[in-house]
Amino acid sequence: MARTDCSPFDDVAMEFSDPATGGPVLRTMACWIQLIRPGVRTRAHRHTSSAVFHVFQGEGYTVIDGQKFEWREGDFFVVPTWAWHEFANQGPEEAILFSIQDIPVMKSLALYRDEAYEEHSGHQPVTSTFSC
């Protein structure tokens, strides 16, 4: 996976597909695997779909609407609809994130949109850090 083309917004991301149809695994939900290489900080973007992430491997953080959420293996986090978000891997190993997203239902309703964050070289200012 690390040898494929990289996205400035997701680093390396691949969608699971239904082998019979070539479409999403579920009619209304898409499943993705994402690899964030050590030292990578992606550019911020937002979209009308929401996502639930599970950290399968590694450690890093995600900035969601200016709030920094640190994560490591075994953690879950959510990126809500139309929230600016970017990912960073500060650890020594590749970070692998699994996500389930409602992109298919948003596209079927003609409601899917996305937008890149253009200010500050594509990075949001961090205004707070989440702690539990």
Kinemage of the C-alpha trace (Angstrom):
@kinemage 1
@onewidth
@group {chain A} dominant
@subgroup {mainchain}
@vectorlist {calphas} color= white
{ca met a 1} P 0.000 0.000 0.000
{ca ala a 2} L 2.877 2.397 0.721
{ca arg a 3} L 4.019 2.188 -2.910
{ca thr a 4} L 0.822 3.572 -4.406
{ca asp a 5} L 0.171 7.239 -5.213
{ca cys a 6} L -0.294 9.437 -2.169
{ca ser a 7} L -3.045 11.967 -1.549
{ca pro a 8} L -2.173 15.317 0.030
{ca phe a 9} L -5.326 14.890 2.170
{ca asp a 10} L -5.180 11.220 3.220
{ca asp a 11} L -1.612 10.074 2.392
{ca val a 12} L -2.348 6.525 1.170
{ca ala a 13} L -6.002 5.443 1.215
{ca met a 14} L -7.839 2.608 -0.486
{ca glu a 15} L -11.537 1.751 -0.493
{ca phe a 16} L -12.679 -1.835 -0.017
{ca ser a 17} L -14.995 -2.874 -2.839
{ca asp a 18} L -17.650 -5.500 -3.426
{ca pro a 19} L -16.024 -8.049 -5.778
{ca ala a 20} L -19.364 -8.788 -7.446
{ca thr a 21} L -20.286 -5.191 -8.275
{ca gly a 22} L -17.079 -3.193 -7.948
{ca gly a 23} L -19.029 -0.732 -5.802
{ca pro a 24} L -18.879 -0.050 -2.079
{ca val a 25} L -18.939 -2.961 0.361
{ca leu a 26} L -22.333 -1.805 1.668
{ca arg a 27} L -24.968 0.110 -0.284
{ca thr a 28} L -24.919 3.084 2.068
{ca met a 29} L -21.495 2.817 3.735
{ca ala a 30} L -17.923 2.655 2.437
{ca cys a 31} L -15.010 0.956 4.203
{ca trp a 32} L -11.509 2.393 3.826
{ca ile a 33} L -7.987 1.517 4.917
{ca gln a 34} L -5.568 4.421 5.258
{ca leu a 35} L -1.822 4.403 5.751
{ca ile a 36} L -0.053 7.468 7.086
{ca arg a 37} L 3.700 7.213 6.735
{ca pro a 38} L 6.021 8.329 9.561
{ca gly a 39} L 6.559 12.087 9.505
{ca val a 40} L 3.600 12.801 7.217
{ca arg a 41} L 1.148 15.596 7.984
{ca thr a 42} L -1.686 15.765 5.478
{ca arg a 43} L -3.469 18.889 4.272
{ca ala a 44} L -6.843 19.758 5.771
{ca his a 45} L -10.073 19.213 3.890
{ca arg a 46} L -13.749 18.630 4.582
{ca his a 47} L -16.627 16.763 2.985
{ca thr a 48} L -20.318 16.219 3.510
{ca ser a 49} L -19.786 12.611 4.589
{ca ser a 50} L -18.937 11.575 8.145
{ca ala a 51} L -16.511 8.855 9.246
{ca val a 52} L -15.717 6.628 12.211
{ca phe a 53} L -12.020 5.687 12.438
{ca his a 54} L -10.313 2.810 14.248
{ca val a 55} L -6.551 3.033 14.767
{ca phe a 56} L -5.293 -0.398 13.766
{ca gln a 57} L -1.589 0.436 14.128
{ca gly a 58} L 0.660 3.340 15.045
{ca glu a 59} L 0.154 6.696 16.685
{ca gly a 60} L -0.481 10.249 15.620
{ca tyr a 61} L -3.125 12.913 15.761
{ca thr a 62} L -6.004 14.386 13.820
{ca val a 63} L -6.961 18.055 13.889
{ca ile a 64} L -10.747 18.419 13.586
{ca asp a 65} L -12.067 21.976 13.254
{ca gly a 66} L -8.987 23.286 15.065
{ca gln a 67} L -9.079 20.771 17.933
{ca lys a 68} L -6.192 18.299 18.169
{ca phe a 69} L -7.090 14.670 18.950
{ca glu a 70} L -4.122 12.412 19.700
{ca trp a 71} L -4.593 8.714 18.957
{ca arg a 72} L -2.764 5.393 19.135
{ca glu a 73} L -3.424 1.737 18.386
{ca gly a 74} L -6.866 0.618 19.563
{ca asp a 75} L -8.420 4.100 19.684
{ca phe a 76} L -11.566 5.225 17.867
{ca phe a 77} L -12.445 8.744 16.747
{ca val a 78} L -15.103 10.408 14.607
{ca val a 79} L -14.869 13.069 11.923
{ca pro a 80} L -18.308 14.721 11.676
{ca thr a 81} L -19.966 15.946 8.512
{ca trp a 82} L -18.375 19.066 6.962
{ca ala a 83} L -15.617 19.290 9.604
{ca trp a 84} L -12.136 20.413 8.560
{ca his a 85} L -9.692 17.608 9.309
{ca glu a 86} L -6.090 16.591 8.720
{ca phe a 87} L -3.932 13.693 9.893
{ca ala a 88} L -0.368 13.482 11.213
{ca asn a 89} L 1.925 10.597 12.080
{ca gln a 90} L 4.626 11.570 14.563
{ca gly a 91} L 5.545 7.990 15.430
{ca pro a 92} L 8.373 5.805 14.099
{ca glu a 93} L 6.087 3.313 12.307
{ca glu a 94} L 3.354 3.536 9.710
{ca ala a 95} L -0.066 4.409 11.116
{ca ile a 96} L -2.951 2.350 9.743
{ca leu a 97} L -6.508 3.604 10.134
{ca phe a 98} L -9.680 1.712 9.223
{ca ser a 99} L -12.787 3.806 8.625
{ca ile a 100} L -16.415 3.399 7.745
{ca gln a 101} L -17.930 6.394 5.957
{ca asp a 102} L -21.360 7.346 4.632
{ca ile a 103} L -20.052 8.501 1.244
{ca pro a 104} L -22.278 6.132 -0.816
{ca val a 105} L -25.528 7.405 0.694
{ca met a 106} L -24.443 11.032 0.329
{ca lys a 107} L -23.532 10.438 -3.327
{ca ser a 108} L -26.788 8.588 -4.053
{ca leu a 109} L -28.705 11.594 -2.698
{ca ala a 110} L -26.499 13.970 -4.738
{ca leu a 111} L -25.343 15.598 -1.481
{ca tyr a 112} L -21.634 14.726 -1.528
{ca arg a 113} L -19.240 17.682 -1.706
{ca asp a 114} L -15.634 18.211 -0.649
{ca glu a 115} L -13.374 21.202 -0.206
{ca ala a 116} L -9.661 21.732 0.438
{ca tyr a 117} L -8.465 24.071 3.201
{ca glu a 118} L -6.439 26.751 1.420
{ca glu a 119} L -5.146 28.957 4.249
{ca his a 120} L -1.896 28.404 6.192
{ca ser a 121} L -0.464 26.077 3.497
{ca gly a 122} L -3.415 23.730 4.005
{ca his a 123} L -3.049 23.339 7.781
{ca gln a 124} L -5.557 24.486 10.380
{ca pro a 125} L -4.424 26.483 13.378
{ca val a 126} L -4.712 24.279 16.481
{ca thr a 127} L -6.925 26.149 18.952
{ca ser a 128} L -7.276 23.403 21.598
{ca thr a 129} L -6.256 19.840 22.414
{ca phe a 130} L -8.772 17.191 23.444
{ca ser a 131} L -8.008 15.390 26.684
{ca cys a 132} L -10.000 12.810 28.600
